[in-house]
């Protein structure tokens, strides 16, 4: 009898330790899944908040003005300045900085948004449909003033917007 009692009590002990291990594993899985779900909810909530903030701060007015500023910068830096620099080197005249320096006081001629959209084989033609919905292409103007030391990015662009944002 003593033999069977010790075997019996040993089996009982083994069964209870399996149950305890199973309960511990179940708790760990439950806590892990709870944390995973909480993490997903927090990430989703943050995404929604960021999307709302982005929509609040990104208005059509900001988008359009940024687009016009980018096109205006592209025109001066990659077209106007480059054209003057290449004509200066071809004609062996004054250095480009001296030629551009002559325009520092009065600036270059005023350019319309329409002209900006047409320069360089209409490189920005895809923006025309968006910009024309909000802005008058002939009344929105850009006036460039070179600034010393008269490099490619040394200028001030005075942009006059004729846009309606509703």
Phi, psi and omega in degrees: 000320181300325180297314182291329179293318181292324177294316181298313182293330176293319178294321179298317180297318179295317180297318182291326178290326175295318178296317180297317178295320179295319178295318179297316179296320179295319178296317180297316178297319180295316179295320178297314181292326177295316178295319180297316180294318178297319178297317179297319179295317179295316179297318179296318179296318178295322178297317179296316180297315178296321178296318178295317178296320179298317179292326179292315185273345178256096180260163175303325180298314179294320181296314182293314181297321178295320179297315179295318178299319179294319179293319179297319178294318179299319180299309184292310188288322188253351181239298184296307181298316180296322179296316179293320180296318181288323178291328178294318182284327180290316183274358182050044178266209180299159175296153184302323181295327178288320179296312181291327178301332178294340182262005185297321184285308185262346181079175176279170177300149179292139182241140178272162177300324178301316179295322178297322181287341181264344186293156175053057179056040177056047181300330181253028181296329180295335179279344185299318182294324179287313183292324182291341176291329185251330189239149172277117185293338183263342179261339175279119187233157178230130178238121184262135175236113176294148181235141179302140013270018173063042174275184184295329181251013181260088181198166173235131178253120177265105184258126175254113183270136170236076187230151176237122180245108180245000000 
